[in-house]
Amino acid sequence: MAAAKRKSRNASNPNTTALARWETEGGALGSVQRGTGSLSEQETHILQYLGAAVLLRWNELPTHIQRELFEHAFVDVEPGKVTMLKEQIARFLHKHKDDSKNLS
């Protein structure tokens, strides 16, 4: 029953639908994971702009979303490099935590 509720809720959730479409239509990360090589220039620009938009709104995101995004950043990282990358990202987020306030 809970799975049916979850499924129907996800079907009407535009974010879930967009994510599914992104994955099935060969989203940028999917193309790298499938071993087709590096990101195209266009995909790199998309990820840069999307990443910048997320960073500008980082402090407005609920904590559980911040944690989820943070953890998803390490999905395809070699285990030996995860700790170093986590530290680098944490320092970057801390250093730029007030950047969106400076844009107003």
N, C-alpha and C positions, 0 to 999 in steps of 0.2 A: 504494500500500500504506500509506504513512504517513498519507494522508488518511483511509483507511478506519479505521485505528487511532484517529486523532484523533476521527473521527465517533463510533465506538463508545464511546470513553472519555467524550466529551461527553454522550452519551445517558444514561450512567449517573451523571453528575455532577449532584447535586441543585442546585448553584449555577447551572450552565448551564441546567438545566431551569427553575429559578425565574426566571432572567433572561429567557429566551425567553418565558415566560408573562407576565412583567411587560411586555415590549415588545409582545407581541401583544394583550394585554388593555388597552392604552392607559395604560401607566405614566405617571407624572407628567411626566417629561421628554419622553416621546413626544407627549403632548397639546400641549405648548408648541411642539415642533418641527413639529408638523403645522399650526401656525398657529391653533389654537383659542383663543388668548389666554393669559391668565395662569393660574397654578396656583390650584386651588380652596383654600379655607381648610383642608380636610382634608388635601390633598396637601402643603400647606406645613407643617402640623404633623408629618406623617409624615417629611418630609425633615429637619425640625429634630431630631426624636428620633433618626432614623437617623444623621444627621450627628454628633450629640452622642455616640452610642454608639461610632461609629468613632473620634472624637477621644479618648474615654476609654481606648480600647485601642490608640491609634496607636503607642505605643512598643513594644508587644508584636507588632505586625505585622512580617512579614519586610520587609526594605528594598525588595525588588523590588515588593511589593504597595503599599508607601507611594508609591514612584515612579509606579506605574501609576495609583493613585487621584489623585495630584497632577496628572499629565498629563491625565487624563480630566476634570478640573475645568475645563479650558479649551476643550473641544470646540466649544462654540457662542459663544465670546467673540470679539468683534471683534478683529482682529489688532492694532490700535493700543492695545488695552487689556490684552493678555495680560501684558506685562512688569510693568505696575503691579499687576495682580491676583496674579501669581506672588509678587511681593515682599510684598504684603499677607498672603497666605496663609502664606508662609514665616515672616514675623514672628509671625503669630498662633500657628502651630504651635510656634515656639520659646518664645513667652511662656507657653503653656499646656502645655508638655511634661510638667510634673510634677503636673498637676491630678488625675489619677487616684490618685496616691499620697496626696493630701490627703483623699480620700473614705474611706479605710480607717480 
